[in-house]
Amino acid sequence: MMMYVSLILGFVLLIKGADYFVEASSSIARKLRIPSIIIGLTIVAFGTSAPELAVSTTAALSGNNDIAIGNVIGSNIFNLLVVLGACGVIHPFRVRLRWDYAASIGAGVLLLVIMITNLNISRLEGVILFAFFIFFVGFTIRDAIVNRAPKEIETVSMPSWLSAVYIILGLSAIIWGGNLVVNNASAIAASFGLSQSLIGLTIVAFGTSLPELVTSIVASRKGENGLALGNVIGSNLFNILMVLGISASISPIKVNPLSIYDAAFLILISLVTFLFCKTKKKLNRLESIFMIVVYMIYMFYIVIR
């Protein structure tokens, strides 16, 4: 019973920690007059990807590599199909695809190539992934400077000192929650005879993606579609390049052959979502419902395989 209580506590800490971190970080970003989509791609994406980082690095340190890679791929699939799909169902929105969406597809292809090569993500490959992450952040910061908003629309939701406190408390909760989730999810998986890969793709992926879901839905309801879309794209890039990059740099990750199919599916749905967004430059309700149904079918597939 304590394993389940601790697992739930871990998810609560992850979600609330990310919530405080996002709120404080977004406040600082707005003070610097950064456009909403770039806030979503960087500050908010980092905050909502922090649970995945905490879980995957903890899993890598403890040798639970299947949870580390399953968490990242599962979270990215959830982000594209459920998070973006839910936003489209609640409030269909126009989409202006930029270079960053192509970058997210490219990151997925790079990951698939690395996985196929030798069923292993080595320390060197982890460093390469993280190097691409640094390049992405640098390019996005340059984009933010070029597209900086006029001073007159500046809005600040909290004092800078309070933002700093929220950031520290949020990150602390995220790290603690990440430890609780990995340890207890592994124990529960073992008690039921379930594979770590399945747990990573389902329970852990869903739990660590809740911040993205909540943040994007709230943003969509408020008409901040740039923030919602940027959060999903940024989180997916952060998960592959930063989370897996750091995890593999700490401890090389042995790849389960089934994970190759999951990575290929991630690339496929990325292309389908791109086509949905490209046609008429909007994501409508019918397309959004289709995305959620596809996710449900995929979950059924990975449970029975």
Buried (B, 14 or more C-beta within 10 A) or exposed (E): EEBEEBBBBBBBBBBBBBBBBBBBBBBBBBBEBBBBBBBBBBBBBBBBBBBBBBBBBBBBBBEBBBBBBBBBBBBBBBBBBBBBBBBBBBBBBEBEBBEBBEBBBBBBBBBBEBBEEEBBBBEEBBEBBBEBBEEBBEEBEEBBEEEEBEEEEEEEEBEEEEBEBBBEBBBBBBBBBBBBBBBBBBBBBEEEEBBBBBBBBBBBBBBBBBBBBBBBBBBBEEEBBBBBBBBBBBBBBBBBBBBBBBBBBBBBBBBBEBBBBBBBBBBEBBEBBBEBBEEEEBBBEEBBEBBBEBBEEBBEEBEEE
